[in-house]
Amino acid sequence: MCVWCRMLENQEQEEVITVRVQDPRVQNEGSWNSYVDYKIFLHVSASSFCIGVNTLQG
């Protein structure tokens, strides 16, 4: 196995992504177009991501 491949394997083992879903709320309950609104938190240990907080609302 090449050195580059081994480096990638080691890097993949150290990186962890954790997903947490919080505060589920049913919107328009009882309607035909009801949906669940919730918060998603991603915790990433990869060094390729910058430290910070981002919000996405849709």
N, C-alpha and C positions, 0 to 999 in steps of 0.2 A: 504494500500500500504506500502511496506517495506521502510525502511530508505534508503537503497542502491538504490532502484528504483527512489525515489524522488530526490536523489543526481544526478542521471543520467539525469533525466528530467531537472533539473535546469542547469546542465552543457550544455546540448544540446541547451537550449534556449539562452545561452550566446555566443556560438560559431557561427561564421559567416564565410562563404567562398564566396569571390567575384571573379568572372572570368572576365578578360578584354582581348579582342582580338584587336590587333593593327597592323597596317602596312600590310594589305593584298596586295599581289602582285601575279599576274598571271604569271606563268613560262611556257615557251614553248607554248605561245599563238598561236592558229591556228593549233597546232599539235594534233594528236589523244591522246597523253599522257600528255596533259597540266594539271597543278595542281595549287593550290593556296598555297603560302608560307606566313606565318604570325607569329607574336609573340603572345604568350599567357602569361598573368600575373595572378598568383593566389595570392590573399590576404587572409590570414587565421588568424583568431583571436584565434584559439585553442592553449592552452598552451602546448600541446603535441608536437608541431612543434618547432624546433630551429629557432632562428632568423638568417637569412642569405639570400644569393642570389644564386640560382642554375640555370644553363643553360642546356637545352637539345636541341640538334641539330640533325635532322635526315633527 
